């Protein structure tokens, strides 16, 4: 390996790890620390969903940027790994572990898209209606439950992705 390619791979690994910390660390922090505490302190107050909307908007930008970095650096690392046999070649355990990791990432991304573009906007609308005394309390609670379940699913998938990454490293 030449110095340039070793330097490029080292830089790629650094950015990959940093993006992982930001993306998965942010998800875990929000899901297991921030959300439960905010729900305890603000309960059914409209301020809770205004704050969550702002947090979600900020994290979406940072999280999506981290995800883009992960895709680029991951592709570089995959292509330079001696276990990589080519696109759609899954004849060794490393390739199979990588396939599992990618499947988990896709499921996690789909859950994130559903939360980001489906549940969150509906919950924000329902919260605004409730603030004005027009909303349906049952619909609002149903959306809150869906938000909690999707957030927990995303966090658990994030942990599974970390486990798949550890498996890849061990192979």
Phi, psi and omega in degrees: 000130179282163180300319182296313181291325176294319178294318180295318179293319178298315178296320178298316178297318178301310181293326178296314179294316179299317179293324177296316179300315181294311185290300184286321177300318178297318179298313181293319179299312181294316184291317188260344180242304186292306184301311180299321181291317178297318179297323178293315186281322186253348178040243187263019182284142178302331180299329179302312185282335171294316179295315179298322178299317179293316178298315181298317181297317180293316182291328179300317179296309182294316180296318179292324175295316178299319179297319178298317177298318179299319181295315182292310182291325178296319178297319179296313181295319179299314184292338180263354181284134181295341179279346182286122183252000179125166181298132179061026174254116185234044186273348178240165183298324180299313179297322179291321176294322178294321176299316177300314179300315180294323177296317177298319179296318180296315178298317179297317179297320178297318176297319178296319178295319177298317178293312185292320186251353180245292187289312184300311178297322179295320179292321177296318177297314180297323178294317177298318178296319179295322177301327182266006179076017183250350188276160177269115184298323181293318177297318180299314179295321179298316178294322177299316178298318178297319178299315180296316180296316179294319179298317178294318178300316179298316180296318179293322175296322177300317177295321178296323177295319176298320178296318178296323177296319178296318178299316179302319182292325183285336183286000000 
